[in-house]
């Protein structure tokens, strides 16, 4: 199995000259996702928390509706990367071909590998639940950097965190791909039996359409991020009943669903 953050030799350049130095970088490997032995997708990711990724990916991609629907996951190594074989009852896999990704996703890119527009931008499920207030959001934003252990080592990886309504960071998953980080978090929550509707999701990255879709798939009523959302992501969130928050130099922007759908 590849290292998560290998050390690489290089040079540190300063105004006083250059000196030999090492840097921890985030590893990135291809993971072939198989469903019942058949190719489904190839994702580029950081080789950590792969069981969480497999479960979260199956949930957020709509292959299953609950954790128990994933009967088994077999992880293995291949000549050029890793393999995850997901065992799912065939009766649950109607429409699988329309969702199949035959192209490699770049660092967890969700849409680039989708074969049809309908598969790329499906309507998300409706969500509802209590929302965090300003104090809780500010507390979570402040706590996120310290919770990103992998990123402190390599300065590269994204994080997806699950936070309580009081702003406490309860779970974090990291990956070089922001979609993968959220998939890993989704899998961790499902595996632990936690209800995403009882808190909120916080991202170290921007809110895109795919991130809204994945958050809605786990019934998260609100999605906060350190960067601004796209217009399409806001419209999709509004249609799902989801509130989006974005950190700004002046405070925290809130985008309620009634204002964006």
C-alpha positions, 0 to 999 in steps of 0.5 A: 500500500502506498504511503499517505504522505511520503517525503520527497527531497528538494531544495528550499529557496530563500533570499539567502540562497538554497539549501537541501530540504525534504517536504511531505507530499500527498500521495495520489493513486488510482483506485478502480471501483468495481461493482460486483466485479464489473468496472464502474469508475477509476478515482484518483485519491489518497490511499487512506480510509479506503473502507470509508471511501467505498461506503461513502462513494456507494451512498453518495453515488446513489448505488445504495440507500443505506449502509446495510445495502453494501454487502461487502468490500474487498480491497486489493492492490493492482499493478498500477494502483488499488482496487475496491470491489463493492458487492451490492444486490443486483436488484438495487442496481437498476440504471447502473449503466447510465451512471457508470464512469468509463473515464478516470476522474481527476482527483475525485472529479465527479462530473468529468467521468459521467457519461450523460448529462442526466447522470452528471446533474441528477436532482438531489434528495430533499433534506431538512433539519436544524441549522447552526448559528453564527457562533457554532459556525465560527467555532467550527471554522476556527477548529478545522485547521487543527483537525486537518492532521494530514494537511499539516504534514503535506499542505495539499489535502482537502478535508470534510468534517462533520460538526455538531450544532454547537460547532464541535468538530466530531469527525474529519476525513482528508484526501487529495480530492475534495469529493473523495474527502466527503465520500470518506466522511459519508462512509465514516458517518454511516459506519458509525451510525451517525445522523448527518441531519443532527449537525452540519458538514464543513468543507475545506474547499468550495461548494460545487454541484457534486458536493451538494449532491453528496451532502444531500445523499447523506441528508445533511441539511446544511453545508459550510465551506471556507470558499464561495459556492457556484451559482449552480450549486446554490440552485441545486442546494435550494431545490434540495432545501439545503442551506449553504454557508461560506466564510468571507473576510467580513463574516459568514454568508448564509444562503437559505434555500428559499433565496437560491432555488 
